[in-house]
Amino acid sequence: MGHAASPPHTARHTFTPSVALVVVDLDTPNGTVEATPSELDALRALAAHGFALAIASACSRETIQQGIARLLAPTAIHMLCDAAAHAASRPSRADGLARLCQELNTSFEHIAVIATSPRDAPLALEAGLVLAVADAGPACLAVADALFPARGADGIQQCARFLLCKQPSA
């Protein structure tokens, strides 16, 4: 596809400079939640610059806590878990995102989703800004505001750098 050599492109609309929350899916194909040290550094940099962070996952809250949240401490991490992986009474990622917006007193237009898999499509359809890595799947790529290399080729880190470069000065 050539995403690695191409700069990000704007597809849907111009960048919303007031991103309050960054949502990222760190699930692996084998059903765990993992992040490389450089992905964790990228997430820490976003938090250090005032972005709230949420991890979207098909895994349980406990798995996210064990796999990621403890590694990012003391950064507060919100968790959006899929209903399919849990009891029917648990909300979907999109429902969880709506509740999180209420908690944080923000709206969908102030949410950036770093889409890393096809499961992120419902979140991508709601978010004000969608940054998709090459392996995010056709639906996410179709609605993306900017495209980046695959997750394995530092896609998440490049998404984070993009957000940090576009952040308005304080």
C-alpha positions in Angstrom: 0.0 0.0 0.0 2.9 2.3 0.5 1.7 3.9 3.7 5.2 3.8 5.3 6.7 6.1 2.7 3.7 8.4 2.3 2.9 11.3 4.7 -0.4 11.1 6.4 -3.3 12.4 4.3 -6.4 14.2 5.4 -9.5 12.4 4.2 -12.7 13.3 6.1 -12.2 16.8 7.5 -9.5 19.1 8.8 -7.8 18.3 12.1 -9.7 19.1 15.3 -7.0 20.8 17.4 -8.8 20.2 20.7 -8.4 16.5 21.2 -9.1 15.7 24.8 -9.0 11.9 24.7 -6.9 9.4 22.7 -8.3 5.9 22.3 -6.0 3.1 21.2 -6.6 -0.6 20.7 -3.6 -2.6 21.9 -5.0 -6.1 21.4 -2.8 -8.7 19.6 -4.1 -11.3 17.1 -3.6 -14.0 19.8 -6.1 -12.3 22.2 -3.8 -10.5 24.6 -3.2 -6.8 25.3 0.4 -5.9 24.7 2.5 -2.9 23.9 6.2 -2.6 22.9 8.4 -0.3 25.0 8.3 2.3 22.3 4.5 2.2 22.1 4.4 2.6 25.9 6.8 5.6 25.6 4.5 7.1 22.9 1.4 6.7 25.2 3.4 8.3 28.1 4.3 11.2 25.9 0.6 11.8 25.0 -0.4 11.7 28.7 2.5 14.0 29.6 1.1 16.5 27.1 -2.4 16.5 28.7 -4.2 13.9 26.6 -6.5 11.5 28.5 -5.9 7.9 27.4 -8.2 5.0 26.9 -7.4 1.4 25.9 -10.1 -0.3 23.8 -9.9 -4.1 24.1 -11.7 -7.3 23.6 -10.0 -8.4 26.8 -11.2 -7.9 30.4 -10.4 -4.9 32.5 -8.2 -7.2 34.6 -6.2 -8.3 31.6 -5.7 -4.7 30.5 -4.6 -3.8 34.0 -2.1 -6.6 34.0 -0.8 -6.1 30.5 -0.8 -2.4 30.0 -2.1 -0.1 32.7 0.4 -1.1 35.4 3.2 -0.4 32.9 1.9 3.1 32.3 1.5 3.9 36.0 1.1 6.5 37.3 -0.8 7.6 34.1 -4.5 7.1 34.5 -5.9 4.8 31.8 -9.6 4.5 31.0 -10.7 1.1 29.7 -13.2 0.3 27.0 -14.0 -3.4 26.9 -16.1 -5.3 24.3 -19.4 -6.8 25.5 -18.7 -9.9 23.3 -15.8 -10.9 25.5 -17.7 -10.5 28.7 -21.1 -10.7 30.3 -24.0 -9.3 28.3 -24.5 -6.6 30.9 -21.1 -5.0 30.0 -21.2 -2.1 27.5 -19.7 -2.2 24.0 -16.6 -0.1 23.3 -18.9 2.5 21.6 -21.2 2.6 24.6 -18.3 2.8 27.0 -16.9 5.7 24.9 -20.2 7.6 25.2 -20.1 7.1 29.0 -16.5 8.2 29.1 -17.3 11.3 27.2 -19.9 12.2 29.8 -17.4 11.5 32.6 -14.7 13.7 31.0 -17.3 16.3 30.1 -16.3 16.1 26.4 -17.9 15.2 23.1 -17.1 12.7 20.4 -15.6 15.5 18.2 -12.8 15.8 20.8 -11.8 12.2 20.6 -9.0 10.8 18.6 -9.0 7.1 17.8 -5.8 5.3 16.8 -7.4 2.4 14.9 -5.2 -0.7 14.8 -7.7 -3.4 13.9 -11.0 -3.9 12.2 -12.7 -4.1 15.6 -12.1 -0.4 16.0 -14.6 0.5 13.2 -17.5 1.4 15.7 -15.1 3.8 17.6 -13.8 5.2 14.3 -17.3 6.1 13.2 -17.9 8.1 16.4 -14.6 9.9 16.8 -13.8 13.4 15.7 -10.4 12.3 14.5 -9.4 8.9 13.2 -5.7 7.9 12.8 -5.5 4.4 11.2 -2.5 2.2 10.9 -2.3 0.2 7.7 -3.6 -3.1 9.3 -6.7 -1.5 10.8 -9.0 -3.0 8.2 -11.0 -1.5 5.3 -13.7 0.2 7.3 -11.2 2.1 9.5 -9.0 3.0 6.6 -12.1 4.3 4.7 -13.0 6.8 7.5 -9.5 7.7 8.5 -8.4 11.3 8.6 -4.8 10.2 8.4 -3.1 6.9 7.5 0.1 5.5 9.0 2.3 2.4 8.7 1.2 -0.9 10.3 1.4 -1.3 14.0 4.5 -3.5 13.6 6.2 -0.7 11.6 5.8 1.9 14.4 2.4 3.0 13.4 1.2 3.8 16.9 4.3 5.8 17.6 3.8 7.8 14.4 0.2 8.5 15.3 1.3 9.8 18.7 3.9 12.1 17.1 1.2 13.4 14.7 -1.0 14.2 17.6 1.8 15.9 19.5 2.8 18.0 16.5 -0.8 19.1 15.9 -1.5 20.0 19.6 -2.1 23.7 20.0 0.4 25.6 22.0 -0.6 26.4 25.6 
